[in-house]
Amino acid sequence: MSDVFRKAMTNKLPRLPPTRAPWADEPEREVAETEDLEDEEGDSLTDLGAMLPPPTKYGGTDLSPLSASSFFSQALEVSPPSSPCTFRVYLTPPTSTPSSQQRPGGSDSGGSGSSKNGTYLVCHHGGGASGLSFAALAREVKSKSDGEMGVLAFDCRGHGKTQTEGSLAVERDLSLPTLLSDFLGLVEHMFPDPKAAPSLVLLGHSMGAAPILSAAPILQSKGYTVPGVVVLDVVEGTAVEALPLMKGIIAQRPSSFRSVVDAIHWHLSSHTIRDTDAARVSVPSLLVPAPDPGPSSALDSQHHLGPKGKQVWRTDLLATEPYWEDWYRGLSSRFLAAKCARLLVLAGQERLDKELMVGQMQGKFQLEVMQDTGHYLHEDNPSSLASTLVQFWRRNTRVLVLPPKIGQPGVSGLKNSAPAVVRRVGEE
């Protein structure tokens, strides 16, 4: 019935006169518009955007670069005699020492009980990154440790502001033996006397895990105090399996940026880095001005110079492909063999290989999984990671010194006995 009713109502409607589009009688106007479109074919948005000055804000967010001085106390250039490199080192020394803790009612008869040498978190970044990737973390570590833990980070060979003498091949030599030699040379040059050196908690992110795990037993054998090692978001099994995909991942990155601010915006919009301040301080160190294309155009030469000019990557990651497998082979066994406290921090989800899974069930290391972070978890959520690191350090470096037992010679009773004192590993 509904169809019959609809047809009946349609037949009752009056027929409308035929209509024509307003422009149907204007062929000349159509031709003119076509010519205008042809004239504007060369005026694309891309070409127009290239003529505009680089922005410093996106969506009202200031993305101008931040100085490292807001995150570290010092920036040094260190040239170990064993290396052809002059390393850029970022340093925040410990500003206070941990005080001894005592039981209620006791008196601290042993003085402050603090380590006169302090403790440093020594950080080694991953491939393509820089020491400033730890800038936001360094500020949080200083805050959450009340200045008790210092932070040392540096640009490794071929990265950041580190300069290397010799050929390009020397600078691009990122083999594990070279990374290990550079790391040991830097630490021994900064702290030449193992007995007077501070205790060193070694931290490595991705590629950086390989040299710090290899360096830990060597430093310990030379007399340095290494209370713990920390590995950030790298597992041997998954890393080796992902190596065939690395070329495609690297190829998806832009080859250049119109400005440093554009690069910061890309890192944030692509969720490569999720914290704005961390990106503003670390991304500029990943780039260098594009090389001068030649004297053919003075305008182009000016465009490629300076922080506002076209930028390219500082490190050619594809050139490091021959070393990728060496970075990760044997990583799990070296981590579990470390003769100190061990901490593994992963991003997003737990993805242990078989060797680490067995070690985890045996309680050989502490595992933390940080949610809502990417591969650069130390930049995505530096506050949370800093809390984990400080708790890990304090838990694994405090030793309870108990008072003498009642009844021992010279001990008359509990009231006259020495109080319990908590000291850190490596304290005198």
PEFENVEN-V309174 format. One record per pair of residues at least 6 apart in sequence whose ideal C-beta (glycine too) atoms are under 8 Angstrom apart, sorted by the first residue. I is the first residue (numbers start at 1). J is the second residue. D is the distance in whole Angstrom. If there is no record, write none. Layout:
I;J;D
I;J;D
This chain:
23;29;6
23;30;7
50;258;7
53;308;8
54;258;6
54;259;3
54;261;6
54;262;6
54;308;6
55;261;6
56;62;7
56;63;6
56;64;5
56;261;5
57;63;6
58;265;5
58;269;8
61;276;7
63;261;5
63;264;5
63;265;6
63;268;8
63;276;7
63;279;8
63;280;6
64;261;6
64;280;7
65;260;6
65;261;8
65;264;7
65;280;6
65;281;7
65;283;8
65;284;5
65;307;7
66;277;7
66;280;4
66;281;4
67;281;8
68;75;6
68;90;6
68;132;6
68;135;6
68;281;6
69;75;8
70;139;8
70;281;7
71;90;8
71;92;8
71;132;8
71;135;4
71;136;7
71;138;6
71;139;5
71;281;6
72;90;4
72;91;6
72;92;5
72;135;7
72;138;6
72;151;7
72;153;8
73;91;6
73;92;5
73;93;6
74;90;7
74;91;4
74;92;7
74;93;8
75;88;7
75;89;7
75;90;6
75;91;8
76;88;8
76;89;4
76;90;8
76;91;6
77;86;5
77;87;7
77;88;6
77;89;7
78;86;7
78;87;5
78;89;5
78;154;8
78;186;6
78;189;6
78;190;7
79;85;7
79;86;5
79;87;7
79;189;8
80;87;8
80;182;8
80;185;4
80;186;6
80;188;7
80;189;4
81;185;8
81;189;7
82;181;7
82;184;8
82;185;4
83;157;8
83;181;7
83;182;5
83;185;5
83;186;8
84;164;6
84;165;4
84;166;5
84;170;6
85;157;5
85;162;6
85;163;7
85;164;5
85;165;8
85;182;6
86;162;7
86;163;5
86;164;8
87;154;5
87;155;6
87;156;8
87;162;5
87;182;8
87;186;6
88;131;7
88;154;6
88;155;5
88;160;6
88;161;4
88;162;5
89;131;7
89;152;7
89;153;8
89;154;4
89;186;7
89;190;7
90;131;5
90;132;7
90;134;8
90;135;7
90;138;7
90;151;8
90;152;7
90;153;5
90;154;7
91;150;7
91;151;7
91;152;5
92;138;5
92;142;6
92;150;6
92;151;5
92;152;8
93;118;7
93;120;8
93;150;5
94;118;4
94;119;6
94;120;7
94;147;6
94;148;6
94;149;6
94;150;4
94;198;7
95;142;8
95;147;4
96;146;6
96;147;4
96;148;6
97;112;7
97;114;3
97;115;6
97;116;7
97;118;6
97;148;7
98;114;5
98;115;7
98;148;5
98;424;6
99;112;6
99;113;7
99;114;6
100;108;6
100;110;6
100;111;8
100;112;6
100;113;3
100;114;7
100;421;5
100;422;6
100;423;6
101;421;7
101;422;4
102;108;5
102;419;4
102;420;6
102;421;6
102;422;8
103;419;6
103;420;5
106;418;8
106;419;3
106;420;7
107;419;6
108;419;7
108;421;7
109;418;6
109;419;7
110;418;8
110;421;5
113;421;6
113;422;8
113;423;5
113;427;7
114;424;8
114;427;7
115;198;8
115;199;7
115;423;8
115;424;6
115;426;6
115;427;4
115;428;8
116;428;7
117;196;6
117;197;6
117;198;4
117;199;7
117;426;7
118;148;7
118;149;8
118;150;6
118;198;4
118;199;8
119;148;7
119;149;5
119;150;7
119;198;6
119;199;5
119;200;8
119;201;7
119;227;8
119;393;7
119;397;7
119;424;7
120;149;7
120;150;5
120;151;7
120;152;5
120;198;5
120;199;8
120;200;6
120;201;7
121;141;6
121;149;6
121;150;7
121;151;5
121;152;7
121;201;5
121;203;6
121;389;7
121;393;8
122;152;5
122;153;8
122;187;7
122;200;5
122;201;7
122;202;5
122;203;7
122;212;8
123;131;7
123;134;5
123;137;8
123;151;7
123;152;7
123;153;4
123;154;8
123;203;5
123;204;8
123;205;8
123;208;7
124;154;8
124;156;7
124;179;8
124;183;6
124;202;8
124;203;7
124;204;5
124;205;7
124;208;3
124;209;8
124;211;6
124;212;5
125;131;6
125;133;5
125;134;7
125;153;7
125;155;8
125;156;7
125;159;7
125;205;6
125;207;8
125;208;5
126;133;8
126;205;5
126;206;3
126;207;5
126;208;5
126;234;8
127;174;7
127;206;7
127;207;4
127;315;7
127;317;6
127;320;6
127;327;8
128;159;7
128;286;7
128;313;7
128;315;5
128;317;5
129;159;7
129;205;7
129;206;8
129;282;7
129;286;7
129;376;8
130;155;5
130;159;5
130;160;4
130;161;8
130;282;6
130;285;4
130;286;6
130;314;8
131;153;4
131;154;5
131;155;5
131;160;6
131;285;8
132;153;7
132;155;8
132;160;7
132;281;6
132;282;4
132;285;5
133;153;8
133;205;7
133;278;8
133;282;5
133;376;7
133;378;7
133;379;6
134;151;7
134;153;4
134;378;6
135;153;8
135;278;7
135;281;5
135;282;6
136;275;6
136;277;6
136;278;4
136;281;7
136;282;8
136;378;8
136;379;6
136;382;4
137;151;7
137;378;5
137;379;8
137;382;4
137;385;6
137;386;6
138;151;4
138;153;7
139;382;7
140;382;5
140;383;5
140;385;8
140;386;3
140;387;8
141;149;6
141;151;5
141;386;5
141;389;6
141;390;7
142;149;7
142;150;8
142;151;7
143;386;7
144;383;8
144;386;5
144;387;6
144;390;5
145;390;5
145;393;8
149;201;8
149;389;8
149;390;6
149;393;6
150;198;7
152;190;7
154;162;7
154;186;6
155;161;6
155;162;4
155;285;7
156;162;7
156;174;8
156;179;7
156;182;6
156;183;8
156;208;8
157;164;6
157;171;6
157;173;7
157;174;7
157;178;7
157;179;7
157;182;6
158;164;7
158;171;5
158;172;6
158;173;8
158;174;6
158;315;6
159;314;6
159;315;5
160;285;5
160;286;8
160;314;7
161;285;7
164;170;6
164;171;4
172;316;7
172;319;5
172;320;7
174;207;8
174;320;5
174;323;5
175;322;8
175;323;5
175;326;6
176;210;5
176;211;7
176;214;7
176;323;7
176;326;5
176;327;6
179;207;8
179;210;7
179;211;4
180;210;8
180;211;5
180;214;5
180;215;6
182;211;8
183;211;5
183;212;7
183;215;5
184;215;6
184;218;6
184;219;7
187;200;7
187;215;7
187;219;7
187;224;8
188;222;8
191;197;4
191;198;7
191;200;8
191;224;7
194;222;6
194;223;3
194;224;5
195;223;6
197;224;6
197;225;7
198;225;8
199;225;4
199;226;7
199;227;5
199;397;7
199;424;7
199;425;7
199;426;4
200;219;7
200;224;6
200;225;7
200;226;5
201;226;7
201;227;6
201;228;5
201;229;8
201;230;7
201;389;8
201;393;6
202;212;4
202;213;8
202;215;7
202;216;6
202;226;6
202;228;8
202;229;5
202;230;7
203;212;7
203;229;8
203;230;4
203;231;8
203;232;7
203;389;8
204;210;7
204;211;7
204;212;4
204;213;7
204;229;8
204;230;7
204;231;6
204;232;7
204;234;8
205;232;4
205;233;7
205;234;7
205;376;8
205;378;6
206;232;7
206;233;6
206;234;5
206;375;7
207;234;8
207;327;5
208;232;8
209;231;5
209;232;7
209;234;5
209;331;6
209;335;8
210;326;8
210;327;5
210;328;7
210;331;6
212;229;6
213;229;6
213;231;7
213;331;7
213;334;4
213;335;6
213;338;6
214;334;6
216;226;5
216;229;5
216;338;5
216;339;8
216;340;7
217;337;8
217;338;7
217;339;7
219;226;6
220;226;5
220;339;7
220;340;8
225;425;7
225;426;4
226;340;5
227;340;6
227;341;6
227;393;7
227;396;6
227;397;5
227;424;8
227;425;5
227;426;7
228;340;5
228;341;4
228;342;7
228;343;7
228;392;6
228;393;6
228;396;5
228;397;8
229;335;7
229;338;5
229;340;6
229;341;8
229;342;6
229;343;7
230;343;5
230;344;8
230;345;7
230;389;7
230;392;7
231;331;8
231;335;6
231;342;8
231;343;7
231;344;5
231;345;7
232;345;5
232;377;6
232;378;6
233;345;7
233;346;6
233;347;5
233;375;6
233;377;6
234;328;7
234;331;7
235;331;8
235;332;7
235;344;8
235;346;7
235;351;6
235;352;6
235;353;6
235;356;6
236;328;5
236;329;7
236;330;7
236;331;4
236;332;4
236;353;6
236;355;7
236;356;8
237;332;7
237;352;8
237;353;3
237;354;7
237;355;8
237;356;8
238;351;5
238;353;7
239;327;8
239;328;4
239;331;7
240;325;7
240;328;5
240;329;7
243;324;5
243;325;6
243;328;8
246;321;8
246;324;7
247;318;7
247;321;7
250;317;5
250;318;6
253;313;8
254;266;6
255;312;7
255;313;8
256;290;6
256;310;6
256;311;6
256;312;5
257;263;4
257;266;7
257;287;7
257;310;7
257;311;5
257;312;8
258;310;6
258;311;8
259;307;8
259;308;5
259;309;7
259;310;8
259;311;7
260;283;7
260;284;5
260;287;6
260;307;5
260;308;7
260;311;6
262;311;8
263;283;5
263;284;8
263;286;7
263;287;6
263;311;6
264;279;5
264;280;6
264;283;5
264;284;8
266;272;8
267;273;5
267;279;5
267;283;5
268;274;7
268;276;6
268;279;5
271;374;6
272;374;7
272;375;8
272;376;7
273;279;4
273;282;7
273;283;7
273;374;8
273;376;5
273;379;5
273;380;7
274;372;8
274;373;7
274;374;6
274;379;7
274;380;4
274;381;8
275;379;6
275;380;6
275;381;7
275;382;7
278;376;8
278;379;4
278;380;7
278;382;6
279;379;7
282;379;6
284;307;7
285;314;7
286;313;7
286;314;6
286;315;8
287;311;4
287;312;7
287;313;7
287;314;6
288;311;7
288;312;6
288;313;8
288;314;5
289;304;6
289;305;6
289;306;7
289;307;8
289;309;5
289;310;7
289;311;6
289;312;8
290;304;5
290;309;7
290;310;4
290;311;6
290;312;5
291;304;7
291;312;8
292;301;5
292;304;6
292;305;7
293;300;5
293;301;7
293;304;7
294;301;8
295;301;7
302;309;8
303;309;5
303;310;6
304;310;5
332;353;6
332;355;4
332;356;5
332;359;8
333;355;7
335;342;6
335;344;7
335;356;8
335;365;7
336;342;7
336;355;7
336;356;7
336;359;5
336;364;6
336;365;7
340;396;8
341;366;7
341;392;7
341;396;4
342;364;7
342;365;4
342;366;7
343;365;7
343;366;5
343;368;7
343;388;8
343;389;8
343;392;5
344;356;7
344;365;6
344;366;7
344;367;5
344;368;7
345;367;8
345;368;5
345;369;8
345;370;6
345;377;7
345;385;7
345;388;7
346;367;7
346;368;7
346;369;5
346;370;7
347;369;8
347;370;6
347;373;5
347;374;6
347;375;6
347;377;4
347;380;8
348;369;7
348;370;8
348;371;7
348;372;8
348;373;7
348;374;7
349;369;7
350;367;7
350;369;5
352;360;6
352;367;8
356;365;8
359;365;6
360;367;6
366;392;6
368;388;5
370;377;5
370;380;8
370;381;6
370;384;6
370;385;7
372;380;8
372;381;7
373;380;4
373;381;5
374;380;6
377;385;6
378;385;5
396;425;8
397;424;4
397;425;4
397;426;7
398;422;5
398;423;7
398;424;6
398;425;8
399;422;7
399;423;6
399;424;7
399;425;6
400;420;6
400;421;8
400;422;6
401;420;6
401;421;5
401;422;7
401;423;6
402;420;6
403;417;4
403;418;5
403;419;6
403;420;6
404;410;8
404;411;5
404;417;6
404;418;7
405;411;7
406;413;6
406;414;6
406;417;7
411;417;6
